[in-house]
Amino acid sequence: MAGEQRPALDEETIAFAGRVFQMARAGDTAALGDLLAQGMPANLRNDKGDSLLMLASYNGHAEATRLLLAHGGDTALANDRGQTPLLGAAFKGDLAVALALLEGGAEVDAAGQDGRTALMLAAMFDRAEMVTLLLGRGADRHARDANGATAEELAAAMGAQATPGLLRAASQRG
């Protein structure tokens, strides 16, 4: 409600929240599992809008990613920079995490605030295996970002070596 003040958080609560976010960053599946079983929300977010799922996936923890997904982690929940867990996995080139997210319901062509999809990020940073995975999952190689560029064009502009050819070959096949 307008004008309603939020309750002040005490130092103990703030410290606990900090430990929970660190558990996600570290992939501490056992500790996260205990807290989730006690009712901790899987979509808890920090002051930057990063969810537990974002932190676990961005830091390469596929098992923690699957655990959070099993407890209702939202693959579409973007942080304050408009990044989703799949975009982070594509940028990092983490196939295990990307696969967990896709199997957990992540939309392969979901875009960030700049209109860039996971395929575009993977192509730009020359993540050939990620491009292959995303294309295999139906990623739209013709999608355009907010500036009108395709994944192939972005990859070429970034000087990527392998991914422009992969995208051209995919265009020729289908």
C-alpha positions in Angstrom: 0.0 0.0 0.0 1.1 3.5 -0.7 2.8 5.2 2.3 3.1 1.9 4.2 6.5 1.5 5.7 8.4 -1.8 5.5 9.5 -3.2 8.8 13.2 -2.7 9.6 15.3 -5.9 9.4 17.6 -6.6 12.3 21.2 -7.5 11.8 20.6 -11.1 12.5 18.0 -11.4 9.7 20.2 -9.6 7.3 23.2 -11.8 8.1 21.0 -14.9 7.7 19.9 -13.7 4.3 23.5 -13.1 3.3 24.4 -16.7 4.3 21.4 -18.1 2.2 22.6 -16.2 -0.9 26.1 -17.4 -0.3 24.8 -21.0 -0.1 23.3 -20.5 -3.6 26.5 -19.0 -5.0 28.5 -21.9 -3.5 26.1 -24.6 -4.7 25.5 -25.9 -1.1 22.7 -28.2 -2.1 22.4 -29.9 1.3 21.9 -26.6 3.2 19.6 -25.1 0.6 17.6 -28.4 0.6 17.1 -28.2 4.4 15.9 -24.6 4.2 13.6 -25.2 1.2 12.1 -28.2 3.1 11.4 -25.8 6.0 9.5 -23.5 3.7 12.1 -21.0 2.5 10.8 -19.5 -0.8 12.8 -20.7 -3.8 12.4 -17.3 -5.5 14.1 -15.3 -2.7 15.9 -12.3 -4.2 18.8 -10.2 -3.1 19.2 -6.4 -3.3 20.3 -6.7 -7.0 17.3 -8.8 -7.9 19.3 -12.0 -8.2 17.2 -15.0 -7.2 18.7 -18.0 -5.5 18.3 -19.8 -8.9 20.2 -17.0 -10.7 23.1 -17.2 -8.2 23.3 -21.0 -8.3 23.1 -21.3 -12.0 25.4 -18.3 -12.8 28.0 -19.9 -10.6 27.8 -23.2 -12.4 26.0 -25.4 -9.8 23.7 -27.7 -11.9 22.7 -29.8 -8.9 21.6 -26.7 -6.8 19.9 -25.4 -9.9 17.8 -28.6 -10.2 17.0 -28.5 -6.5 15.7 -24.9 -6.7 13.7 -25.7 -9.8 12.2 -28.7 -8.0 11.1 -26.3 -5.3 9.5 -23.8 -7.7 12.4 -21.7 -8.8 11.2 -19.4 -11.6 13.4 -19.6 -14.7 11.9 -16.4 -16.0 12.7 -14.3 -13.0 15.1 -11.6 -14.2 17.5 -9.6 -12.0 17.7 -5.8 -12.0 19.8 -5.9 -15.1 17.2 -7.9 -17.0 19.3 -11.1 -16.9 17.7 -14.6 -16.5 19.4 -17.7 -15.3 19.5 -19.1 -18.9 21.1 -15.9 -20.2 23.8 -16.3 -17.5 24.4 -19.9 -18.3 24.7 -19.1 -22.0 27.2 -16.3 -21.3 29.3 -18.6 -19.1 29.0 -21.5 -21.5 27.8 -23.9 -18.8 26.1 -26.7 -20.7 25.0 -28.7 -17.6 23.3 -25.7 -16.0 21.7 -24.6 -19.3 20.3 -28.2 -19.8 19.0 -28.2 -16.2 17.2 -24.9 -16.8 15.8 -25.9 -20.2 14.5 -29.2 -18.7 13.1 -27.1 -15.8 11.0 -25.0 -18.1 13.2 -22.1 -19.2 12.0 -20.6 -22.4 14.8 -21.1 -25.0 14.1 -17.7 -26.7 13.4 -15.6 -23.7 15.3 -12.3 -24.1 16.8 -9.8 -21.7 16.1 -6.1 -21.6 18.3 -5.5 -24.7 16.4 -8.1 -26.7 19.3 -10.6 -26.6 18.5 -14.3 -26.3 20.7 -17.0 -24.9 21.6 -18.0 -28.4 22.8 -14.5 -29.1 25.0 -14.4 -26.0 26.4 -17.9 -26.7 27.2 -16.9 -30.3 28.8 -13.6 -29.3 31.1 -15.2 -26.8 31.9 -18.1 -29.2 30.3 -20.8 -27.1 30.0 -23.3 -29.9 28.6 -26.2 -27.8 26.1 -23.9 -26.2 25.0 -22.7 -29.6 24.5 -26.3 -30.7 22.5 -27.1 -27.6 20.3 -24.1 -28.0 19.7 -24.7 -31.7 18.8 -28.3 -30.8 16.3 -27.1 -28.3 14.6 -24.9 -31.0 16.3 -21.5 -30.5 15.3 -19.0 -33.2 18.5 -18.2 -35.1 16.6 -15.4 -36.9 15.5 -13.5 -33.8 16.7 -10.0 -33.6 17.9 -8.0 -30.6 16.7 -4.4 -29.8 19.1 -3.0 -32.4 17.9 -5.4 -35.1 20.9 -7.8 -35.0 20.8 -11.6 -35.3 22.9 -14.0 -33.4 25.1 -14.5 -36.4 25.6 -10.8 -36.9 26.4 -10.3 -33.2 28.9 -13.1 -33.2 30.7 -11.7 -36.3 30.8 -8.2 -34.7 32.4 -9.7 -31.6 35.0 -11.6 -33.7 33.7 -15.0 -32.7 35.5 -17.8 -34.7 33.3 -20.8 -34.5 29.7 -19.7 -33.9 29.0 -17.6 -37.1 29.7 -20.7 -39.2 27.5 -22.9 -37.0 24.7 -20.4 -37.4 25.2 -20.2 -41.2 25.2 -24.0 -41.4 22.0 -24.2 -39.4 20.4 -21.6 -41.7 21.4 -23.7 -44.8 19.9 -26.9 -43.2 16.6 -25.5 -42.4 
